[in-house]
Amino acid sequence: MKLGILGGSGLYAMPALAGAHRHAQETPWGWPSDVVVEGEIGGLPVAFIARHGQGHVLAPGEINYRANIAALKARGCTAVVSVAACGSFVDELPPGSVAVPHQLVDRTVGRAKSFFGEGMVVHASMGHPVSVELGARIADAARDAGAAVEVGGTYLAIEGPQFATRAESLLAKAQGMTVVGMTAMPEAALCREAEMAYAVAAFVTDFDSWKDEAVTTAAVLEVMAGNVARSQALVEGLCRSLAARPLAVPSAEGWEVALDSAIVTARGHWPVAAAARLRALAPRFFD
């Protein structure tokens, strides 16, 4: 297998990448956030993209999520791990800990959330949006890196770029959300459409705004700086684990066959241009 790594806030490079080479990977949906850096970590082939670009120049709502996922798929990735900063709604996940959520709630707006449309109607199943096995491997690697870990729970994806108001934060906590971030959606949905496993390593930087102190950028950046080495160690451990024992196929979530029963448009009505654009994304259907 080959692992795609989306480096979030604070993770802009992977020093452990052996034999690194860079690709300017254009896709039918445009250019990804940055060049794709490929190589090996712990014997596992990997492809790395800095989600926010070098120097953190892209806000969450400005990221070309489709191009990022399509570029990783074009480079041969079969699974994607998202390394991301998040806020916590529970005392059990203080700053410095790692959440590995199993569920997602999407409250983003205005983002391109599908590779399909324009004559191609597809309804991919998102009942179980995260690969539980990949999440378990992330959790093991996080513990080995010295982090406290909570597995399960729900990631709330908000549009940003502002942090939540106290009222929004209290509402999300009351609704049972576990952590909050700005990038896991539409990443998870796009990975499902591309038939790739997806999971999040969410590094907690703050308690959002439900506690007495409102979250600030300065506080987030301070915690994030301390998370860099730990996030790199997590990725290295995860790669060693996957090199020794790749993800099981067939998977519990069926991510590797997500399009089998999802395409509604009859083949005879597929637009030529749309099918050509989708060839690299799902070659077993569109070649």
BALOBA-1460 file (C-alpha; in Angstrom, 3 decimals):
// residues 287
<rec num="1" residu="m" x="0.000" y="0.000" z="0.000"/>
<rec num="2" residu="k" x="0.959" y="3.661" z="-0.314"/>
<rec num="3" residu="l" x="0.002" y="6.271" z="2.278"/>
<rec num="4" residu="g" x="-1.000" y="9.843" z="1.547"/>
<rec num="5" residu="i" x="-0.202" y="12.301" z="4.336"/>
<rec num="6" residu="l" x="-1.973" y="15.644" z="4.604"/>
<rec num="7" residu="g" x="0.132" y="17.799" z="6.911"/>
<rec num="8" residu="g" x="-1.975" y="20.313" z="8.779"/>
<rec num="9" residu="s" x="-1.189" y="23.309" z="10.937"/>
<rec num="10" residu="g" x="2.409" y="22.970" z="12.123"/>
<rec num="11" residu="l" x="3.335" y="19.973" z="9.950"/>
<rec num="12" residu="y" x="4.784" y="21.375" z="6.743"/>
<rec num="13" residu="a" x="7.525" y="18.794" z="6.080"/>
<rec num="14" residu="m" x="8.550" y="15.240" z="6.960"/>
<rec num="15" residu="p" x="12.296" y="15.058" z="7.725"/>
<rec num="16" residu="a" x="12.065" y="11.245" z="7.993"/>
<rec num="17" residu="l" x="11.159" y="10.962" z="4.306"/>
<rec num="18" residu="a" x="13.883" y="8.896" z="2.615"/>
<rec num="19" residu="g" x="14.648" y="9.362" z="-1.077"/>
<rec num="20" residu="a" x="12.393" y="12.402" z="-1.241"/>
<rec num="21" residu="h" x="11.459" y="13.755" z="-4.642"/>
<rec num="22" residu="r" x="8.953" y="16.475" z="-5.509"/>
<rec num="23" residu="h" x="6.138" y="16.447" z="-8.052"/>
<rec num="24" residu="a" x="4.091" y="19.379" z="-9.334"/>
<rec num="25" residu="q" x="0.967" y="17.255" z="-9.742"/>
<rec num="26" residu="e" x="-1.771" y="19.010" z="-11.693"/>
<rec num="27" residu="t" x="-5.238" y="17.401" z="-11.572"/>
<rec num="28" residu="p" x="-8.479" y="17.887" z="-13.520"/>
<rec num="29" residu="w" x="-9.629" y="19.912" z="-10.502"/>
<rec num="30" residu="g" x="-6.614" y="22.205" z="-10.472"/>
<rec num="31" residu="w" x="-3.396" y="22.320" z="-8.478"/>
<rec num="32" residu="p" x="-3.053" y="20.967" z="-4.928"/>
<rec num="33" residu="s" x="-1.980" y="23.129" z="-2.006"/>
<rec num="34" residu="d" x="1.699" y="22.403" z="-2.627"/>
<rec num="35" residu="v" x="3.974" y="20.033" z="-4.504"/>
<rec num="36" residu="v" x="3.598" y="16.344" z="-3.675"/>
<rec num="37" residu="v" x="6.709" y="15.096" z="-1.880"/>
<rec num="38" residu="e" x="7.231" y="11.358" z="-2.288"/>
<rec num="39" residu="g" x="9.600" y="8.862" z="-0.717"/>
<rec num="40" residu="e" x="9.592" y="6.202" z="1.988"/>
<rec num="41" residu="i" x="9.145" y="6.285" z="5.745"/>
<rec num="42" residu="g" x="9.853" y="3.110" z="7.666"/>
<rec num="43" residu="g" x="9.801" y="1.110" z="4.448"/>
<rec num="44" residu="l" x="6.370" y="2.386" z="3.396"/>
<rec num="45" residu="p" x="5.880" y="4.421" z="0.185"/>
<rec num="46" residu="v" x="4.333" y="7.773" z="1.073"/>
<rec num="47" residu="a" x="3.192" y="10.985" z="-0.595"/>
<rec num="48" residu="f" x="3.053" y="14.174" z="1.472"/>
<rec num="49" residu="i" x="1.165" y="17.428" z="0.845"/>
<rec num="50" residu="a" x="1.306" y="20.464" z="3.119"/>
<rec num="51" residu="r" x="-2.410" y="21.188" z="3.297"/>
<rec num="52" residu="h" x="-2.054" y="24.919" z="3.898"/>
<rec num="53" residu="g" x="0.952" y="25.325" z="1.590"/>
<rec num="54" residu="q" x="4.478" y="26.259" z="2.593"/>
<rec num="55" residu="g" x="4.380" y="29.196" z="4.994"/>
<rec num="56" residu="h" x="0.712" y="28.489" z="5.831"/>
<rec num="57" residu="v" x="-0.741" y="30.674" z="3.089"/>
<rec num="58" residu="l" x="-4.119" y="28.949" z="2.583"/>
<rec num="59" residu="a" x="-7.037" y="29.398" z="4.980"/>
<rec num="60" residu="p" x="-9.265" y="26.326" z="5.447"/>
<rec num="61" residu="g" x="-11.914" y="27.691" z="3.096"/>
<rec num="62" residu="e" x="-9.320" y="28.431" z="0.399"/>
<rec num="63" residu="i" x="-7.858" y="24.926" z="0.154"/>
<rec num="64" residu="n" x="-8.492" y="23.038" z="-3.073"/>
<rec num="65" residu="y" x="-9.538" y="19.826" z="-1.329"/>
<rec num="66" residu="r" x="-10.454" y="18.039" z="-4.550"/>
<rec num="67" residu="a" x="-7.034" y="18.708" z="-6.062"/>
<rec num="68" residu="n" x="-5.261" y="17.521" z="-2.889"/>
<rec num="69" residu="i" x="-7.119" y="14.196" z="-2.803"/>
<rec num="70" residu="a" x="-6.946" y="13.715" z="-6.567"/>
<rec num="71" residu="a" x="-3.185" y="14.364" z="-6.536"/>
<rec num="72" residu="l" x="-2.640" y="11.714" z="-3.838"/>
<rec num="73" residu="k" x="-4.785" y="9.262" z="-5.779"/>
<rec num="74" residu="a" x="-2.839" y="10.011" z="-8.976"/>
<rec num="75" residu="r" x="0.412" y="9.236" z="-7.150"/>
<rec num="76" residu="g" x="-0.937" y="5.787" z="-6.237"/>
<rec num="77" residu="c" x="-2.105" y="6.295" z="-2.633"/>
<rec num="78" residu="t" x="-4.676" y="3.876" z="-1.261"/>
<rec num="79" residu="a" x="-5.055" y="5.475" z="2.179"/>
<rec num="80" residu="v" x="-4.858" y="9.017" z="3.572"/>
<rec num="81" residu="v" x="-4.054" y="10.189" z="7.076"/>
<rec num="82" residu="s" x="-4.911" y="13.749" z="8.017"/>
<rec num="83" residu="v" x="-2.698" y="15.380" z="10.634"/>
<rec num="84" residu="a" x="-4.647" y="18.354" z="11.950"/>
<rec num="85" residu="a" x="-4.984" y="20.749" z="14.858"/>
<rec num="86" residu="c" x="-8.294" y="20.778" z="16.712"/>
<rec num="87" residu="g" x="-10.152" y="22.153" z="19.704"/>
<rec num="88" residu="s" x="-11.598" y="19.892" z="22.398"/>
<rec num="89" residu="f" x="-15.079" y="19.796" z="23.926"/>
<rec num="90" residu="v" x="-14.184" y="17.274" z="26.649"/>
<rec num="91" residu="d" x="-11.903" y="17.398" z="29.680"/>
<rec num="92" residu="e" x="-10.474" y="13.999" z="28.721"/>
<rec num="93" residu="l" x="-8.769" y="15.631" z="25.710"/>
<rec num="94" residu="p" x="-6.619" y="18.484" z="27.025"/>
<rec num="95" residu="p" x="-4.141" y="20.417" z="24.886"/>
<rec num="96" residu="g" x="-1.297" y="18.132" z="23.830"/>
<rec num="97" residu="s" x="-3.453" y="15.018" z="23.526"/>
<rec num="98" residu="v" x="-4.575" y="13.303" z="20.316"/>
<rec num="99" residu="a" x="-8.119" y="12.509" z="19.209"/>
<rec num="100" residu="v" x="-8.859" y="9.810" z="16.637"/>
<rec num="101" residu="p" x="-12.537" y="10.405" z="15.818"/>
<rec num="102" residu="h" x="-14.785" y="7.823" z="14.171"/>
<rec num="103" residu="q" x="-17.590" y="10.169" z="13.127"/>
<rec num="104" residu="l" x="-17.841" y="13.570" z="11.416"/>
<rec num="105" residu="v" x="-20.394" y="16.361" z="11.375"/>
<rec num="106" residu="d" x="-20.032" y="18.806" z="8.486"/>
<rec num="107" residu="r" x="-20.966" y="22.438" z="9.064"/>
<rec num="108" residu="t" x="-18.719" y="23.891" z="6.375"/>
<rec num="109" residu="v" x="-20.270" y="26.036" z="3.650"/>
<rec num="110" residu="g" x="-19.362" y="26.873" z="0.071"/>
<rec num="111" residu="r" x="-16.731" y="24.145" z="-0.415"/>
<rec num="112" residu="a" x="-16.609" y="21.809" z="-3.410"/>
<rec num="113" residu="k" x="-17.527" y="18.540" z="-1.699"/>
<rec num="114" residu="s" x="-17.666" y="16.025" z="-4.537"/>
<rec num="115" residu="f" x="-15.745" y="14.957" z="-7.621"/>
<rec num="116" residu="f" x="-19.045" y="14.209" z="-9.320"/>
<rec num="117" residu="g" x="-21.880" y="16.254" z="-10.765"/>
<rec num="118" residu="e" x="-22.102" y="17.903" z="-14.187"/>
<rec num="119" residu="g" x="-24.026" y="14.971" z="-15.600"/>
<rec num="120" residu="m" x="-22.618" y="12.295" z="-13.262"/>
<rec num="121" residu="v" x="-24.816" y="11.588" z="-10.233"/>
<rec num="122" residu="v" x="-23.093" y="9.615" z="-7.450"/>
<rec num="123" residu="h" x="-24.246" y="9.071" z="-3.862"/>
<rec num="124" residu="a" x="-21.324" y="7.613" z="-1.900"/>
<rec num="125" residu="s" x="-22.142" y="6.063" z="1.477"/>
<rec num="126" residu="m" x="-20.785" y="8.087" z="4.399"/>
<rec num="127" residu="g" x="-22.372" y="6.190" z="7.274"/>
<rec num="128" residu="h" x="-18.923" y="5.187" z="8.489"/>
<rec num="129" residu="p" x="-16.672" y="7.956" z="7.114"/>
<rec num="130" residu="v" x="-13.434" y="6.897" z="8.821"/>
<rec num="131" residu="s" x="-11.394" y="3.731" z="8.474"/>
<rec num="132" residu="v" x="-11.529" y="2.295" z="11.986"/>
<rec num="133" residu="e" x="-8.495" y="0.101" z="11.334"/>
<rec num="134" residu="l" x="-6.408" y="3.040" z="10.121"/>
<rec num="135" residu="g" x="-7.605" y="5.021" z="13.138"/>
<rec num="136" residu="a" x="-6.506" y="2.228" z="15.474"/>
<rec num="137" residu="r" x="-3.044" y="2.225" z="13.907"/>
<rec num="138" residu="i" x="-2.865" y="6.008" z="14.367"/>
<rec num="139" residu="a" x="-3.828" y="5.639" z="18.027"/>
<rec num="140" residu="d" x="-1.146" y="3.016" z="18.630"/>
<rec num="141" residu="a" x="1.475" y="5.220" z="16.957"/>
<rec num="142" residu="a" x="0.350" y="8.227" z="19.014"/>
<rec num="143" residu="r" x="0.718" y="6.290" z="22.272"/>
<rec num="144" residu="d" x="4.169" y="5.119" z="21.216"/>
<rec num="145" residu="a" x="5.030" y="8.788" z="20.568"/>
<rec num="146" residu="g" x="4.089" y="9.602" z="24.165"/>
<rec num="147" residu="a" x="0.708" y="11.224" z="23.604"/>
<rec num="148" residu="a" x="-2.502" y="10.664" z="25.530"/>
<rec num="149" residu="v" x="-5.099" y="9.361" z="23.056"/>
<rec num="150" residu="e" x="-8.890" y="9.135" z="22.884"/>
<rec num="151" residu="v" x="-10.342" y="6.916" z="20.148"/>
<rec num="152" residu="g" x="-13.872" y="7.411" z="18.832"/>
<rec num="153" residu="g" x="-16.146" y="10.383" z="19.226"/>
<rec num="154" residu="t" x="-17.188" y="12.997" z="16.708"/>
<rec num="155" residu="y" x="-15.217" y="15.654" z="14.835"/>
<rec num="156" residu="l" x="-17.192" y="18.811" z="14.091"/>
<rec num="157" residu="a" x="-15.999" y="20.465" z="10.883"/>
<rec num="158" residu="i" x="-16.660" y="24.217" z="10.821"/>
<rec num="159" residu="e" x="-16.002" y="26.691" z="8.044"/>
<rec num="160" residu="g" x="-13.779" y="29.147" z="9.904"/>
<rec num="161" residu="p" x="-11.418" y="30.863" z="9.614"/>
<rec num="162" residu="q" x="-12.695" y="32.414" z="12.838"/>
<rec num="163" residu="f" x="-12.842" y="30.340" z="15.987"/>
<rec num="164" residu="a" x="-16.283" y="29.637" z="17.445"/>
<rec num="165" residu="t" x="-18.232" y="31.984" z="19.669"/>
<rec num="166" residu="r" x="-18.818" y="30.826" z="23.225"/>
<rec num="167" residu="a" x="-22.479" y="30.153" z="22.383"/>
<rec num="168" residu="e" x="-21.500" y="28.020" z="19.371"/>
<rec num="169" residu="s" x="-18.954" y="26.141" z="21.440"/>
<rec num="170" residu="l" x="-21.410" y="25.427" z="24.266"/>
<rec num="171" residu="l" x="-24.009" y="24.270" z="21.725"/>
<rec num="172" residu="a" x="-21.552" y="21.867" z="20.072"/>
<rec num="173" residu="k" x="-20.548" y="20.472" z="23.458"/>
<rec num="174" residu="a" x="-24.192" y="19.998" z="24.429"/>
<rec num="175" residu="q" x="-24.776" y="18.164" z="21.148"/>
<rec num="176" residu="g" x="-22.095" y="15.640" z="22.034"/>
<rec num="177" residu="m" x="-19.278" y="16.724" z="19.721"/>
<rec num="178" residu="t" x="-15.789" y="15.661" z="20.820"/>
<rec num="179" residu="v" x="-13.428" y="17.912" z="18.869"/>
<rec num="180" residu="v" x="-13.699" y="20.767" z="16.387"/>
<rec num="181" residu="g" x="-11.588" y="21.544" z="13.343"/>
<rec num="182" residu="m" x="-11.824" y="23.106" z="9.895"/>
<rec num="183" residu="t" x="-10.481" y="20.554" z="7.399"/>
<rec num="184" residu="a" x="-11.708" y="16.949" z="7.846"/>
<rec num="185" residu="m" x="-14.654" y="17.716" z="5.611"/>
<rec num="186" residu="p" x="-14.763" y="17.522" z="2.669"/>
<rec num="187" residu="e" x="-11.498" y="15.505" z="2.867"/>
<rec num="188" residu="a" x="-13.241" y="12.399" z="4.215"/>
<rec num="189" residu="a" x="-16.032" y="12.536" z="1.626"/>
<rec num="190" residu="l" x="-13.594" y="13.010" z="-1.240"/>
<rec num="191" residu="c" x="-11.438" y="10.108" z="-0.060"/>
<rec num="192" residu="r" x="-14.526" y="7.906" z="0.019"/>
<rec num="193" residu="e" x="-15.393" y="8.906" z="-3.558"/>
<rec num="194" residu="a" x="-11.789" y="8.161" z="-4.551"/>
<rec num="195" residu="e" x="-12.022" y="4.762" z="-2.813"/>
<rec num="196" residu="m" x="-9.261" y="5.495" z="-0.314"/>
<rec num="197" residu="a" x="-9.179" y="4.828" z="3.418"/>
<rec num="198" residu="y" x="-9.215" y="7.995" z="5.558"/>
<rec num="199" residu="a" x="-8.583" y="8.782" z="9.217"/>
<rec num="200" residu="v" x="-7.633" y="11.816" z="11.295"/>
<rec num="201" residu="a" x="-4.858" y="12.321" z="13.816"/>
<rec num="202" residu="a" x="-6.316" y="15.380" z="15.544"/>
<rec num="203" residu="f" x="-3.807" y="17.126" z="17.809"/>
<rec num="204" residu="v" x="-5.646" y="19.091" z="20.496"/>
<rec num="205" residu="t" x="-4.425" y="22.659" z="20.887"/>
<rec num="206" residu="d" x="-7.196" y="24.219" z="23.004"/>
<rec num="207" residu="f" x="-10.601" y="23.837" z="24.678"/>
<rec num="208" residu="d" x="-12.355" y="25.950" z="22.045"/>
<rec num="209" residu="s" x="-14.530" y="28.582" z="23.800"/>
<rec num="210" residu="w" x="-16.760" y="26.566" z="26.130"/>
<rec num="211" residu="k" x="-14.454" y="27.031" z="29.111"/>
<rec num="212" residu="d" x="-13.882" y="30.402" z="30.758"/>
<rec num="213" residu="e" x="-11.024" y="31.386" z="28.439"/>
<rec num="214" residu="a" x="-11.752" y="31.899" z="24.767"/>
<rec num="215" residu="v" x="-9.350" y="30.249" z="22.320"/>
<rec num="216" residu="t" x="-6.677" y="32.541" z="20.860"/>
<rec num="217" residu="t" x="-4.297" y="32.143" z="17.946"/>
<rec num="218" residu="a" x="-1.307" y="32.814" z="20.197"/>
<rec num="219" residu="a" x="-2.243" y="29.990" z="22.559"/>
<rec num="220" residu="v" x="-2.918" y="27.605" z="19.675"/>
<rec num="221" residu="l" x="0.431" y="28.358" z="18.031"/>
<rec num="222" residu="e" x="2.273" y="27.782" z="21.307"/>
<rec num="223" residu="v" x="0.766" y="24.310" z="21.783"/>
<rec num="224" residu="m" x="1.149" y="23.541" z="18.080"/>
<rec num="225" residu="a" x="4.881" y="24.193" z="18.235"/>
<rec num="226" residu="g" x="5.176" y="21.545" z="20.910"/>
<rec num="227" residu="n" x="3.184" y="19.081" z="18.822"/>
<rec num="228" residu="v" x="5.461" y="19.141" z="15.760"/>
<rec num="229" residu="a" x="8.009" y="16.557" z="16.909"/>
<rec num="230" residu="r" x="5.253" y="14.350" z="18.321"/>
<rec num="231" residu="s" x="3.241" y="14.469" z="15.089"/>
<rec num="232" residu="q" x="6.327" y="13.528" z="13.083"/>
<rec num="233" residu="a" x="7.027" y="10.629" z="15.457"/>
<rec num="234" residu="l" x="3.391" y="9.527" z="15.131"/>
<rec num="235" residu="v" x="3.614" y="9.459" z="11.322"/>
<rec num="236" residu="e" x="6.905" y="7.537" z="11.431"/>
<rec num="237" residu="g" x="5.427" y="4.918" z="13.759"/>
<rec num="238" residu="l" x="2.277" y="4.648" z="11.673"/>
<rec num="239" residu="c" x="4.313" y="4.071" z="8.516"/>
<rec num="240" residu="r" x="6.348" y="1.312" z="10.162"/>
<rec num="241" residu="s" x="3.127" y="-0.360" z="11.282"/>
<rec num="242" residu="l" x="1.535" y="-0.192" z="7.825"/>
<rec num="243" residu="a" x="4.723" y="-1.386" z="6.112"/>
<rec num="244" residu="a" x="4.740" y="-4.479" z="8.331"/>
<rec num="245" residu="r" x="0.992" y="-5.081" z="8.031"/>
<rec num="246" residu="p" x="-1.007" y="-3.194" z="5.385"/>
<rec num="247" residu="l" x="-4.675" y="-2.352" z="5.901"/>
<rec num="248" residu="a" x="-6.992" y="-5.318" z="5.492"/>
<rec num="249" residu="v" x="-8.993" y="-5.598" z="2.282"/>
<rec num="250" residu="p" x="-11.912" y="-6.063" z="2.139"/>
<rec num="251" residu="s" x="-12.347" y="-3.376" z="4.776"/>
<rec num="252" residu="a" x="-15.103" y="-3.049" z="7.352"/>
<rec num="253" residu="e" x="-16.281" y="0.215" z="5.762"/>
<rec num="254" residu="g" x="-15.925" y="-0.909" z="2.149"/>
<rec num="255" residu="w" x="-13.912" y="2.163" z="1.205"/>
<rec num="256" residu="e" x="-12.058" y="0.232" z="-1.514"/>
<rec num="257" residu="v" x="-15.357" y="-0.473" z="-3.347"/>
<rec num="258" residu="a" x="-17.241" y="2.686" z="-2.397"/>
<rec num="259" residu="l" x="-18.387" y="3.370" z="-5.963"/>
<rec num="260" residu="d" x="-19.741" y="-0.118" z="-6.636"/>
<rec num="261" residu="s" x="-23.332" y="0.835" z="-5.817"/>
<rec num="262" residu="a" x="-22.973" y="4.616" z="-5.694"/>
<rec num="263" residu="i" x="-23.116" y="5.623" z="-9.372"/>
<rec num="264" residu="v" x="-26.719" y="6.427" z="-10.294"/>
<rec num="265" residu="t" x="-26.295" y="7.779" z="-13.826"/>
<rec num="266" residu="a" x="-26.629" y="5.042" z="-16.427"/>
<rec num="267" residu="r" x="-23.389" y="4.313" z="-18.281"/>
<rec num="268" residu="g" x="-24.883" y="5.240" z="-21.624"/>
<rec num="269" residu="h" x="-25.558" y="8.732" z="-20.286"/>
<rec num="270" residu="w" x="-22.112" y="9.454" z="-18.859"/>
<rec num="271" residu="p" x="-20.833" y="12.742" z="-20.310"/>
<rec num="272" residu="v" x="-17.610" y="12.115" z="-22.240"/>
<rec num="273" residu="a" x="-15.794" y="15.030" z="-20.591"/>
<rec num="274" residu="a" x="-16.819" y="13.974" z="-17.081"/>
<rec num="275" residu="a" x="-15.790" y="10.363" z="-17.647"/>
<rec num="276" residu="a" x="-12.408" y="11.474" z="-18.986"/>
<rec num="277" residu="r" x="-11.866" y="13.712" z="-15.949"/>
<rec num="278" residu="l" x="-12.713" y="10.860" z="-13.596"/>
<rec num="279" residu="r" x="-10.411" y="8.316" z="-15.237"/>
<rec num="280" residu="a" x="-7.467" y="8.962" z="-12.914"/>
<rec num="281" residu="l" x="-9.724" y="9.029" z="-9.873"/>
<rec num="282" residu="a" x="-11.531" y="5.721" z="-10.459"/>
<rec num="283" residu="p" x="-9.854" y="3.874" z="-13.330"/>
<rec num="284" residu="r" x="-11.734" y="0.621" z="-12.756"/>
<rec num="285" residu="f" x="-14.932" y="2.417" z="-13.810"/>
<rec num="286" residu="f" x="-13.798" y="5.129" z="-16.207"/>
<rec num="287" residu="d" x="-10.848" y="3.696" z="-18.141"/>
